[in-house]
Amino acid sequence: MSIFQTDSSEKTFAMENRHKAVIDALRGGALPSRDALAGVIAGADAATREYAAGLAREVTEANFGDAVYLRGLVEFTNYCGNDCLYCGIRKSNAGLERYRLTPDAILGCCREGYGLGFRTFVLQGGEDGYWTDARLEGVVGAIRGEFPDCAITLSLGERSEESYRRLFRAGADRYLLRHETSDVEHYRRLHPEGMGLEIRVACLRALKRVGFQVGAGFMVGSPCQTPLHLAGEVIFLREFGPEMVGLGPFLPHGGTPFAGEAAGSVEVTLLMLSLVRLALPHAMLPATTALGSAEAGGRERGIMAGANVVMPNLSPLAVRERYALYDGKLGTGLEAGENVAGLRAGLAAIGRRLVVDRGDYRGCPAGKA
């Protein structure tokens, strides 16, 4: 063999070193180029993924210790006026049994959760026109009045800035609005005509102006997604600086146009969690239900890759299976709010401590609104 040639093991070693150099740069506060990040995402092997996860754990422990924060999820309506191509509660899914919880039922979920130790309630629903600002103000105000020591998070999609302002004044603290992809063309492939990335980003910026702690997020492995798209998510999030980031694998639903598409990779999802943790050291990162649904032990692997939040379900058992964003969504076992003891034991087994306070964001946003 010529001295100017390298064998495959040498090439692999050189590539691993390049990948680690990019990860180290991100860990050190730099923002690598999109191409450099895409190279890591496309070419990372098991050793590189574990290297990223190890650094992400170090960062998480430096900022949060062994704490994992508990949020209680209340999925209060599966009506939605949107028709996103990936979502099981899209308005065109005629096979879905729809429901809306009453204000009393929502409060009942919060009361049950409070007794179990929850101090953050996440009200999530489709973009349901029934839930006007006035109705939502009533529910948020009632929760705030009964549970003044708790945080209230909303995840209700795109609304006007005035609507966000009214909900903030009513007592909500946080708002989750996943952008799903920061690439304009990719966004168009995932959404029907009339929806646009510029609208979603404008809503995220409006939420920051209002004063919410803001959560963005994306799917990993959604149709037509490339490593360059995923690299763009790290850059977008670093520049925007959300207080929370929700990311999980794309999981198909049989009632959508993407029913036959392959699910997103758990391994790539874990790598993206680690890269986002390195890019946003102080962010609150859930180990999502989608990750737990995709693989047994997925939640725990997410925690070990840099996540520090879990969101068990407090919705009534009778409706949990109807909030079907994707097929196979878990709502029982360790995903159930009533099983806090089991969740605590599972986290203890990996050296993590379940924390039941509000778990407020304590860092400084990395980017600009």
KOLVEX-676128 format. One record per residue (C-alpha): x, y, z. Coordinates in steps of 0.25 Angstrom, whole numbers, plus 5000, padded with zeros to 4 digits. Layout:
// residues N
XYZ...
//
This chain:
// residues 369
500050005000500550144996501050235008500050335002498850245005498050205017497350085021495850085025496250085040497050205038495950275031494950235041495950295052496150425045494650435043494350415057495350515061494650615052493350585058493850595072494550735069493150785064492450735077493550795085493450925078491950925081492250885096493151005097492151105093492451115078491451095067491951005056491551025042490350955037491150865028492050825039490850795048490150715037491450635035491350585050489950555049490050475036491350405040491350385055491550235059491250185073492550235079492250375074490850375079491250325092492350435092491350545090490450485100491550475111491850625109490350655109490250585122491350665128490650795124489350755129489950715143490750835143489450925142488450835148489150735157488350595157487050665156485950625146484750715146483350665146482150725138480750675137480150675123478650705122478250675107476850745108476450755093476750665081475950765072476850835062476550935051477950895044478250785034479750765037480150635029480850565040479850585051478750485056477850595061477850665048476450715044476350615032476450495040475050455040475350325048475750395061474750405072474750555077474650605091474750735099474950735114474050825122474750935131474350855143474950725137476250805134476250855148476050715153477250665146478050775153477550745166477950595164479250635159479550735171479250625181480250535174481350645175481250715161481550865162481450895147480250865138480350865123479050885116479150835102478150825091477950845076477650985070476150975074475351095071474351065082475451105092475351255091476251345099475151365108474951215111476351195112476551315122475451255131476251125131477651175133477051275144476351165151477651085152478451205156477451235167477451095172478951055171479751185173481051115175480951035162481451075148480451075136480951035122480051045110480250975096479151025087479751055074479751185066478951305072479051455071480051535080478851595087478351455090479651415096479651545104478251515110478651375114479951425120479151525128478251415133479351345139480051255129481551245130482051165119481651135104482151015096482051035081482850935073483350995060483550845054484650895044485351025042485451005027484451075018484350965007484350855017483250925025482350925012482550775010481950755024480850855025479650885016479551015008479251135016480251095027481651155027482851155035482951305035481551305043482151195053483351275055482651405057481751335067483051295075483551435075482251485079482251395091483651445095483151585094481951555103482851495114482651345113483651245115483651195101483851055096484151015082484450875076484450785064484250645059485450555056485350465043484050535038483850515023484850585013485750625025487250615023488450635032488550775027487150805032487550745045488750835046487950955043487150925055488350935064488651065058487251115059487051085073488451135077488051275071486651275076486951235090485751165095485551125109485050995106485250895094484350775091484850675081484550535078484550435067483550445056482450335058481450315047479950305049479050225040478050335038479050435031479650445017480950395024480450265029481350185021482650265024483750205033483850245047485050335051486250275057486350265072487850275071487850405063486850455072487750435084488950495077488050625074487650625089489150635092489550735082488350825086488750815101490150855097489650975089488651015100489350975113488151035122486950995114485950895119485950775110484850675112485050525109483750525101482650425101482950395086484350345090483750255101482750205091483750175080484650085089484550025102485450105111485450215102485150315113486350275121487250275109486750415106487150455120488550405119488650475106488450615112486950625115486450675129484950675128483850565128482350595125481450485130480050485126478950535135477750535125476650445129476850305125475650295116476250405106477750375106477650285094476850385086477950485087478650405076479750495070480350365065480150215065480550145078480550265087480750225102479850275112479950175123481150105131482250205134481650305124480450315134480350425144479750335154481050245154482050355160482650255169482950155158483550275150484350315162484950175164485250165149486050295149486750265162487250135155488050225145488550325156487450425154486550495165485150525161484850675166483450715168483550865169483250965158484550945151484651085146485751125135486951185142487851215131488051325121487551305107488651275098488051345086487251465082485751485081
//
